[in-house]
């Protein structure tokens, strides 16, 4: 899993991400002080999206792209503290053993 946090994203950066949303916009992206980008396998990204939405007041969107390794990217939109908290919680919970591993 790879991640990046963009604090105070430029309008152009937000425009790129909003154009590449994988689904019809169902949530308004307002007052976005930061964007967390997380890339990995589909199973991990679905799990990460759930963790992020439960951890903090953020909006999570899948981002369309063409990756030969079949990696998926999600964007976590919100205020800086909420995005950082969501990324930290994702990192913490994805380090735990997965179902069926070592149990």
Secondary structure, 3 states (H helix, E strand, C coil): CEEEEEECCCHHHHHHHHHCECCCCCCCCCCCCEEEEEEECHHHHHHHHHHHHHHCCCEEEEECCCCCCCCEEEEEEECHHHHHHHHHHHHHHHCCCCCCCCC
